[in-house]
Amino acid sequence: MLRTVLETEHALVTEAEDAERAVRLAGLVACDLVITDIAMGPVGRDGVWLLDRVRATAELTEIPVIAITGFKDREPELRRRGFARVLIKPVDVMDLSPIILTVLNRR
């Protein structure tokens, strides 16, 4: 659903089925933003792991990362970790474009 909304707004979207592939793809394509689910992939390779790898990769350090999670109680922790935004499920797709534009304009 996120892909459809983003493409409707003329975004070029690249998807990855897990955090390791997302890091590889972010380094291969001209990536302006990463959106990740916190609970993606196996334990230890989740959205927080993805953020850490993006921040540790020289050519990716400035790319904002938005977290999506169903764990509202983790929001303060995730903000402290350095996510540009933390969106709590269910995400209202009508709010997504303005949020992305705000995050991208902060760069």
C-alpha positions, 0 to 999 in steps of 0.5 A, a space after each residue: 500500500 505504501 508503494 502505491 501511495 508513494 508512486 501516486 506522488 511520483 516517487 521512485 520506489 525500491 523495495 527490499 524484503 529484509 534489512 540486509 537487502 535494504 542496506 545493499 539497495 540503498 547503496 546502489 540506487 540514488 536513495 533520498 529516504 528509507 522507510 522501514 518497519 521496525 519488526 521487519 526480518 529476523 530478530 537482530 536484523 530489524 529496522 533498528 539494525 537497518 538504521 544502524 547500518 545506514 548510519 555506519 555506511 559513509 555514503 548513506 549517513 545523511 539519508 533520513 530513515 522513517 520508522 513504522 511500528 505497531 509498538 507505540 511504547 517504543 516511540 521515544 526510544 526510536 526517536 532517540 536512536 535517530 529515526 527522522 520520524 516514527 509513525 505508529 500503525 495504522 499509518 494514515 496514508 493521506 498523512 504520508 506525503 506531507 511527512 515525507 516532504 517535511 523530512 526531506 526538506 530538513 536535510 
